[in-house]
Amino acid sequence: MKKSICLASALILLVCAVFTGCSSSDSASLAPADALAKCYDSMQAATSFHFSMVHSSSGTPISKSILMTNLDGDIVSPDKLLATITGTYSDMTVEVSLITVGEDTYMTNMLSGKWELAPTSFKVLKVFDPSSGIASIIKGLTNVTDMGDEKVNKTKCYHLKGEVMSEDLAPLTGTTATGVPIATEVWISKKSFQVVQVQLTGKITDTEVDGITRTLTFSDYNKNIDITLPELD
């Protein structure tokens, strides 16, 4: 009887050890600074990913005439972008497609839907360049607080909260206010250390409305995505 009890106990301990070992990489916790450092390296190494950005109110001016409210697309590092922009033009809702390859950017005409060379004021790509956009936000995060683990789209994440200075977010808006701390929340995959979600709350530019929040989500890292410039009519 004692041998049976000992054997059962040993089996239970073995099962616990196996399950603990299998989940250790996902359940282990790092200090915020270490998680951010690993995240920065992971974003620098990313070759491609899918992204989206939505605004809680108003939007981001991406030209003199278009206010972007939503952005959804794909990035291929270092210099390719395929995206759909939803926004307003003279109080009308518009949707345009955008392709960037290297220094060339093309967009669809809001009226005809045909591809044409985009104005130089379009700088959408910069914020999503892993070497200078999101990675810079991760690197510039200060006054960091660990908000505990949290799942985003079924991915277990570090949830960190801090501040990024408004001028560090210039790639997102083109121009910024100076010296304004922007409340920033970051969700980082505990398994891959890739950014899953970023939330920025506050006026990055002087013309934005109070309390504006941008939510950026990222997925499908390092997949094979083909982005080529369109053929013009």
LUMMARFI-119551 format. One record per residue: y, z, x of N, C-alpha, C, CB in turn. Coordinates in steps of 0.1 Angstrom, whole numbers, plus 5000, padded with zeros to 4 digits. Glycine has a CB too. Layout:
YZXYZXYZXYZX
...
END
This chain:
498850005008500050005000501350005009500050124991
501350095019502450095028502649965035502350215038
501549905039501649775046502249665037500249725051
501849675024502449575014503949595012501749585001
504349725012505749755011506549705023506049905008
505949735035506649685047506749535048505849745059
505649465044505649325044506649265034504249265040
506749325022507749275013509149305018507549354999
509349415024510749445030511049345040510749585035
510049315049510349225060510749085054509149215069
509949045044510248915038511648905032509248885027
512049015025513449025019514449015030513549155011
514249085041515249085052515248945058514849185063
514148875059514148745065514848645056512648695066
514648655043515348565033516848595034514848595019
517248715035518648755036519248695048518948905035
518548705059519048655072519148505072518048695084
518248435065518248285064519548245056517048235058
519748315044520848275036522148315043520748345023
522248425050523448455057523748355068523248595063
522648315075522848225086523348085081521648205093
522848045069523147915063524647915059522247875052
525148025054526448035048527548085058526448115036
527148125070528048185079529248105082527348225091
529047975084530147885088531247875077529647755092
530747885064531647875053532348005049530847815041
531648115052532148245048532948315058531048325043
532848275071533548335082535048315080533048285095
535848415083537248405082537948415095537748525073
538948335097539848335109541148395106539948195115
541848435116543248475114544048355111543848545127
545148365103545948255099546348165110547148295091
546748225121547248145133546048055138547748235144
544848105138543748035143543347925134542548125146
543347955121543047855110544047735111543047915096
545347765113546347665114546247585126547747735114
545847645137545647565150544447475148545347665161
543347515142542247425140542647315130541047505135
543447345120543847255110544747145117544647315099
545647185125546547095133545646995140547447165142
544647045148543846955156543046855147542847035164
542546915136541746825126542646715120541146915115
543846745117544746645111545146545121545946705105
545246585134545546485145544446395146545846565158
543246435144542046355147541646265135540846445150
542246295123541946215111542246065113542646275099
541245985109541445835110541845775097540145775115
541545845086541945795073541845905062541145665068
542545895051542345985040543045935028542946125044
542745985016543345955004544346065001542345944992
545446034994546546134992547146114978547546135003
547746214973548646204961549746304962547846224948
550946274957552046364956552646364942553046334967
552846474936553546484923554646584924552546524912
555646564916556746654915556746734902558146574917
557146854902557246934890558446894881557347084893
559446844887560646794880561446704889561546914875
562146614884562946514891562046444901564146594899
562546424913561646344923562346334936561346204917
561846244945562346214958562946084959561246234968
564246074963564845934964564245864976566445944966
563645744973563045674985563845544987561645634982
564945524979565845414982567145454974565345274978
568145364974569345394967569145384952570445304971
568045314948567845294933566645354927567845144931
565645394935564345444930564145594933563245354936
563845664923563545804924562045824922564345894914
561345854933559845864932559445994926559245854946
558545994916558046114910556546134913558146104894
555846024915554446034919554145934930553446014907
553145964938552745874949551245894951553545904962
550545784951549045794952548545674961548345794938
547745704971547245594979546345644990548445524985
546245555001545445575012546145555025544145485011
545745625035546345615049545245575058547045745053
545445485067544645455079545445475091543945315078
545045575099545845605111545745485121545445735117
546745455129548045525129549145465121548545535143
548945355115550145285109549845205097550845205119
548845235088548545155077548645245064547245095078
549245195054549445265041549245175029550845335040
548545215019548345145007548645244996546945075005
549645224988550045324978550645264965551145414984
550645344955551245314942552345424940550245314930
553545374937554645464935555045464920555845424944
555145574914555645584901557045654901554645664891
558045604894559345664895560245614884559945644909
561545634887562545594877563545504884563245704871
563945404877565045304882566045284870564345174886
567245334872568245334861567645384848568645184859
567045504849566545574838565245514832567545594828
564745404838563545344833562345384842563745184833
561245404836560045434844559445304850558945494835
559245314863558745194870557545234878559845134879
556745124882555545144890555545034900554245164882
555445064913555344954923554244984933556744944930
553644884938552644894949553344874962551544794947
552744944972553344934986552344924996554245064988
552544835006551644825017552444825030550744695016
551944905039552544915053551444885063553345045055
551744795072550944765084551844755096550044645082
551744855105552644855116554144875112552444725124
554944775116556344785113556644705100557144725124
555644645094555944565082555544635069555144435083
556444635060556244705047556544605036557044835045
555644585026555844505015555644585002554844385015
556344544992556244614979556344514968557344714977
555744544956555844454945557244464938554744484935
557744354934558944344926558844414913559444204925
559744504909559644584897559644494885560744684896
560244374885560344294874559144184873561644224873
558944114885558044004885556644054889558443904894
556544164896555244214901554744144913554144194890
555544044919555143974931555444054943555843834931
554744024954554944094966556144034973553744084975
556944124980558144084987558344194998559344074978
559144155008559444245019560244365014560244165030
559844485017560544605013561744625021559544725013
562744685014563944725022563644825033565044785012
564444835043564244925054564345065051565244885066
564945095039565145235035563845305031566145245023
562745225029561445285025560845345038560545175019
560645475037560045545049558845625044561145625056
558145585034557145665028556045705038556545595017
555645615048554545635056554645755065554345515065
555845785070556045885080555346025077557445905084
555546075065555046205062553546215062555546245048
552846095060551446095060550846055073550946015049
551546035083551046005096550546145102552145945106
549246155104548746285109549346335121547246265111
549946255129550546295142551946345140550546195152
552646315129554046355128554446405114554946235132
553546395105553946435091553346565087553546335081
552246565080551546685075551246775087550346655068
550846715098550446805110551746885115549946715121
552846825114554146895118554447005108555246795119
554146985095554347085085553447205089554047035071
552147175092551247285095551747355108549847225098
552247285118552647345130553947425128552847235141
554747385119556047455117556047565107557047355112
554847605102554747705092555047845098553347705085
555947925093556248055098556148155087557648055104
556248285092556148405082554948385073557448405073
553748355080552548325073551848445067551548255082
551448435054550648535047549348475043551448595035
548248555045546948515041546748545026545848575050
546648445017546548475003545048484999547148364995
544148485009542748495005542048355003542548584993
540748355002540048235000540248184986538548255003
540248054984540447994971539847854970541947994967
539247824959538647684958539647584952537447694949
539747474958540547364953539647244952541747324963
539447194940538447084937537147104943539046954943
536647224941535247274946535147294961534247174942
536247284968536247304983536847444986537147194990
536047524993536447654996537547655007535247745000
538647715005539847695014540447835018540847615007
541047825030542047925034543247895026542247925049
543847995019545047975012546148055019544948024997
547047985026548148045034549448015028548047995048
550348115029551748095024552748135034551948185011
553748055035554848075045556047995042554248045059
556747965053558047885051558047775062559247975053
558647665058559047555067560447525065558147425064
561147505076562647475076562847335070563247495090
563847325062564147195055564147075064565347205047
564847095076564946985085563646935090565847015096
562647025091561246975095560546885085560347105098
561146875073560546795062561246665061560546875049
562046625070562846505070561946385067563546475082
560646375073559846265070559446245056558546275078
559546355048559246355034560346295025558846485029
561546325029562746285021563746195027563346415016
563646175040564546085047565746175052565045975038
566446245044567546335047567246465042568946275043
567746575048567546705043568746795044566346775051
568746905037569747005039569347075053569747115028
570347145058570147205071569947355070571247175081
568847405077568647555078568247625065569947615082
567547545056567047605044565547625045567447515031
565147755043563647775043563047735030563347925046
561947655032561247595020559947675018561047445021
559747735007558447805004557347705005558547884991
556347735013555247645015553847715014555347585029
552947655006551647705005550647595010551247744990
549647635017548747535023547347585020548947525039
546447485016545047515014544247435024544647474999
543547505033542747435044541247455042543247495057
540547355042539047365041538447455051538447225042
537647545047537047645056535947575064536447765049
535447465059534347395066534847295076533447325056
535847205072536347095081537647125087536446975073
538447225082539747265086540747145084539747295101
540447055074541346955070542147015058540546825066
543446955057544247005046543746945033545746955049
543647035023543246995010544446985001542147095005
545347075002546547074994547747145001546247144980
548947094998550147155003551147154991550747075015
551847274990552847284979554147324985552347384968
555147254982556547274988557447304976557047154996
558047424976558947464965560347494971558447594958
561347424965562747434969563447304972562747524981
564747314972565547194974565547154989566947214970
564847044992564846995006566146925009563546905009
566646854999567946785000568946844991567746634997
570246824994571246884986571346824971572646864992
570746704969570946644956569746674947570946494958
568746744951567646784943567946894933566446814951
567146904923567347014913566747144918566646974899
567247254914566747384918565347404913567647494912
564447464921563147494917562147384918563147544904
562547264923561647154924560447184933562347024930
559247144929558047164936557247034938557147264928
556847014950556046894954554646944957556646824966
553646884951552246924954551546794959551546964941
551046814971550346704978548946744980551046674992
548046644976546546674977545946564986545946674964
544846604993544246515003542746515001544646555018
542146405003540646395002540146265009540246384987
538846245009538146135014538546105029538446005006
538446205037538846195051537846105058538946325058
538446025068537645945077536745845071536846035086
537045795059536245685053536845545058536345695038
535945445057536345315061537145245050535045225064
538445225052539345175043540045045049540445275039
540044935042540544815047541944795041539644695044
542944785049544344765044544944645052545244895046
545344545045545944425051547144385043544844305052
548044315050549244275043548944165033550244225053
549744165022549444065011549943925015550144114998
549343825008549743695010550943665000548643595008
552043615005553243594997553143464990554543605005
553643454978553643324970554643224976553943344955
END
